C-alpha cells in the first residue's frame, strides 16, 4: 500500500492510496470516525482501474496527522494483543 499526499491544510488532509488494503482501511475509518476531534472522514473508492481511492480527514481539534497516527496506533495495539494459538 502506497500513500501519496494530495492536499494538506491546518485542519484537513487528502491522501491518495495506491493498492489499498480494506483489511487496514476499514478499521482506520472506524477509529477515525470514533475520534471526537475528527469532524469528517471520507473514503472515496473510485473504479480500481481508473483511479486510486482517496482518504479525506478533517479535524475540529488537533491536526489530521495526529488523528491518523492515533488511529493507526490503536489498530496496531489491538492486533498485537491478539493471541492466536493452534
C-alpha positions in Angstrom: 0.0 0.0 0.0 1.4 3.4 -1.0 0.2 6.7 0.4 0.5 10.0 -1.5 -0.3 13.4 -0.1 -2.7 15.2 -2.4 -3.6 18.2 -0.2 -2.9 19.4 3.3 -4.2 22.3 5.3 -4.1 23.0 9.0 -7.2 21.1 9.7 -7.6 18.7 6.8 -5.7 16.2 4.7 -6.4 14.4 1.4 -4.4 11.2 0.7 -4.4 9.1 -2.4 -4.0 5.4 -1.5 -2.4 3.0 -4.1 -3.2 -0.7 -3.7 -5.5 0.0 -0.7 -6.0 -3.0 1.6 -9.5 -2.9 3.0 -8.3 -5.1 5.9 -6.5 -1.9 7.1 -8.7 0.8 5.7 -11.9 -0.4 7.4 -10.6 -0.3 10.9 -8.8 3.0 10.2 -12.1 4.6 9.1 -13.9 3.2 12.1 -11.2 4.6 14.5 -11.2 8.0 12.8 -15.0 8.1 12.9 -14.9 7.3 16.7 -12.5 10.2 17.4 -14.3 13.2 18.9 -11.7 15.5 17.4 -12.3 14.4 13.9 -15.2 16.2 12.1 -15.1 14.5 8.7 -13.8 11.1 7.5 -14.4 10.4 3.9 -13.1 7.4 1.8 -13.8 7.6 -1.9 -13.2 4.3 -3.7 -13.1 5.0 -7.5 -13.1 2.4 -10.2 -9.9 0.4 -9.4 -8.5 0.5 -12.9 -9.0 4.3 -13.4 -8.1 6.0 -10.1 -6.8 5.2 -6.7 -9.0 5.6 -3.6 -8.8 8.9 -1.6 -9.0 9.3 2.1 -10.1 12.8 3.4 -9.8 13.6 7.1 -10.8 16.9 8.7 -10.4 17.8 12.3 -12.1 20.3 14.7 -9.3 20.0 17.2 -5.7 18.9 16.7 -4.2 18.0 13.3 -5.3 15.3 10.8 -1.9 13.8 11.0 -2.2 13.4 14.8 -5.7 11.8 14.4 -4.4 9.3 11.8 -1.3 8.4 13.9 -3.6 7.9 16.9 -5.9 5.7 14.9 -3.1 3.6 13.4 -1.5 3.2 16.8 -4.8 1.9 18.3 -5.2 -0.5 15.4 -1.6 -1.8 15.8 -2.1 -2.2 19.5 -5.3 -4.1 19.1 -3.8 -6.6 16.6 -0.6 -7.0 18.6 -2.7 -8.2 21.6 -4.4 -11.0 19.6 -3.4 -14.4 20.8 -3.8 -16.9 18.0 -2.9 -20.5 19.1 -3.3 -23.8 17.4 
